[in-house]
Amino acid sequence: MTSKSLNIVLGVGGGIAAYKVASLVRLLKESGNDVRVVPTPSALKFVGTATWEALSGNPVVSQVWDNVAEVPHVSIGKNADLVIVAPATADLMSRAAHGAANDLLTNVLLTATCPIVYAPAMHTEMWQNPATQKNVSTLRAHGNVVLEPAVGRLTGSDSGPGRMLEPEEIVAAALALVSAQIRDLVGRQIVITAGGTRENLDPVRFIGNRSSGKQGIALALAARDRGADVTLICANVTAQIPSGIKTVFVESGAELKNAVDAIASQSDVVVMTAAVADFAPAHVSDTKIKKADDGSAPTIELVRTPDILASLVAERKPGQFIVGFAAETGDSQASVLEHGRAKLARKGCDALVVNDVTGNHAFGSDDNEVTILLKDDAREVHIPRASKSDIAHALWDLVAPALS
Ligand SMILES: Cc1cc2nc3c(=O)[nH]c(=O)nc-3n(C[C@H](O)[C@H](O)[C@H](O)COP(=O)(O)O)c2cc1C
């Protein structure tokens, strides 16, 4: 349990389990928190405004048109430390997953930058329907926590998966999430690049790489959760970007460099996770390069691309922390780590995250194994195979204390 009093928004969906949520308000209040109940209009058909106002001690509105002077559709979400949605109905999760803003609660869900926890409740058929499962996956990909419902008695005499967790279980899961949260990056401006650049050969072809952007996204999400103001520069990233993260989309290394240059001077930390092409075609053909009749293949001349990490280091503002990533393979000259150490010394960045990409197991995967090398610290922090989220937090654990 947290010791700090939290501003908790309790979003209530239109399900029969709404009546149980009355005791959830009690539990949250009794642990010293301020609770603002935001029911959907459907939820008010199950439990009325008077109950929520009396239990929470706060006004209750369900539409953006109520109490407009307070601008509740923005202020409630922005001021929240935690949002709990219970019961999370199939309809409410569908609306939230698609970014709807057609009642006060969905507006709150769009403006909240704090953790959001959903406690679903519905009949088994609704819960197991692929549409609902897809919405649950989308909400999780957006960085929300969707608790698994219990298996048990449902609204009627039937039973199965879909029963809302008991209020005590929801409170424990939600408060544990907040107390586990380390907020050591509050007020920090952080830029992270993710994905892989593409260098055009002609209007059809490009030279690219296998980077999916997942590690960069995990770093952005972890930094957001630790309180940072995050900008993610995405090079050809197709994965979902969680909410609360500013995004800039680029394609080539030159575009990525421009995007980084535009924001680096205002940033406390720059993390270069993106795989930027080292070489680009010297000439980009305006027309598709045709196959020659004599069967010969064209010779493509490559040129070196600008070293973005090196120029960041050269132009860094005082106190700025710069992290590079090195996807390495060992060779006859040196091991992966030896290549990493040489790169750290050559680039002059503050930390280098080295991963062995022999056999391609890092690209597109949800986990990885890395060693973090630090410029001003003899330690070499090896992180055995772990989720990209765990690796992200391990990096922030090292970077946050180093920020002045
Ligand atoms: C008696 C009754 C019980 C309901 N229980 C649930 C439920 O437990 N879960 C659910 O997803 N929908 C349930 N529904 C359907 C929702 O009320 C309906 O989908 C509504 O649009 C949800 O509104 P919301 O998005 O504001 O939650 C129930 C409807 C009725 C009439």
Ligand as a Chemical Component Dictionary entry (heavy atoms), coordinates in Angstrom:
data_LIG
# 
_chem_comp.id                   LIG 
_chem_comp.type                 NON-POLYMER 
_chem_comp.pdbx_formal_charge   0 
_chem_comp.three_letter_code    LIG 
# 
loop_
_chem_comp_atom.comp_id 
_chem_comp_atom.atom_id 
_chem_comp_atom.alt_atom_id 
_chem_comp_atom.type_symbol 
_chem_comp_atom.charge 
_chem_comp_atom.model_Cartn_x 
_chem_comp_atom.model_Cartn_y 
_chem_comp_atom.model_Cartn_z 
_chem_comp_atom.pdbx_ordinal 
LIG C1  C1  C 0 -28.895 -5.870 -16.527 1  
LIG C2  C2  C 0 -27.722 -5.606 -17.405 2  
LIG C3  C3  C 0 -26.489 -6.052 -17.033 3  
LIG C4  C4  C 0 -25.387 -5.822 -17.830 4  
LIG N1  N1  N 0 -24.163 -6.275 -17.418 5  
LIG C5  C5  C 0 -23.088 -6.093 -18.202 6  
LIG C6  C6  C 0 -21.833 -6.551 -17.780 7  
LIG O1  O1  O 0 -21.656 -7.105 -16.701 8  
LIG N2  N2  N 0 -20.769 -6.349 -18.600 9  
LIG C7  C7  C 0 -20.899 -5.741 -19.809 10 
LIG O2  O2  O 0 -19.914 -5.630 -20.520 11 
LIG N3  N3  N 0 -22.094 -5.278 -20.219 12 
LIG C8  C8  C 0 -23.199 -5.436 -19.449 13 
LIG N4  N4  N 0 -24.414 -4.981 -19.866 14 
LIG C9  C9  C 0 -24.495 -4.262 -21.153 15 
LIG C10 C10 C 0 -24.028 -2.822 -20.979 16 
LIG O3  O3  O 0 -24.833 -2.133 -20.043 17 
LIG C11 C11 C 0 -24.061 -2.072 -22.313 18 
LIG O4  O4  O 0 -23.139 -2.665 -23.210 19 
LIG C12 C12 C 0 -23.748 -0.613 -22.132 20 
LIG O5  O5  O 0 -23.743 0.018  -23.399 21 
LIG C13 C13 C 0 -22.381 -0.413 -21.471 22 
LIG O6  O6  O 0 -22.173 0.942  -21.273 23 
LIG P1  P1  P 0 -20.759 1.535  -20.821 24 
LIG O7  O7  O 0 -19.901 1.623  -22.051 25 
LIG O8  O8  O 0 -21.093 2.866  -20.305 26 
LIG O9  O9  O 0 -20.192 0.637  -19.806 27 
LIG C14 C14 C 0 -25.534 -5.153 -19.061 28 
LIG C15 C15 C 0 -26.774 -4.664 -19.422 29 
LIG C16 C16 C 0 -27.863 -4.898 -18.611 30 
LIG C17 C17 C 0 -29.202 -4.353 -19.036 31 
# 
loop_
_chem_comp_bond.comp_id 
_chem_comp_bond.atom_id_1 
_chem_comp_bond.atom_id_2 
_chem_comp_bond.value_order 
_chem_comp_bond.pdbx_ordinal 
LIG C1  C2  SING 1  
LIG C2  C3  SING 2  
LIG C2  C16 DOUB 3  
LIG C3  C4  DOUB 4  
LIG C4  N1  SING 5  
LIG C4  C14 SING 6  
LIG N1  C5  DOUB 7  
LIG C5  C6  SING 8  
LIG C5  C8  SING 9  
LIG C6  O1  DOUB 10 
LIG C6  N2  SING 11 
LIG N2  C7  SING 12 
LIG C7  O2  DOUB 13 
LIG C7  N3  SING 14 
LIG N3  C8  DOUB 15 
LIG C8  N4  SING 16 
LIG N4  C9  SING 17 
LIG N4  C14 SING 18 
LIG C9  C10 SING 19 
LIG C10 O3  SING 20 
LIG C10 C11 SING 21 
LIG C11 O4  SING 22 
LIG C11 C12 SING 23 
LIG C12 O5  SING 24 
LIG C12 C13 SING 25 
LIG C13 O6  SING 26 
LIG O6  P1  SING 27 
LIG P1  O7  DOUB 28 
LIG P1  O8  SING 29 
LIG P1  O9  SING 30 
LIG C14 C15 DOUB 31 
LIG C15 C16 SING 32 
LIG C16 C17 SING 33 
# 
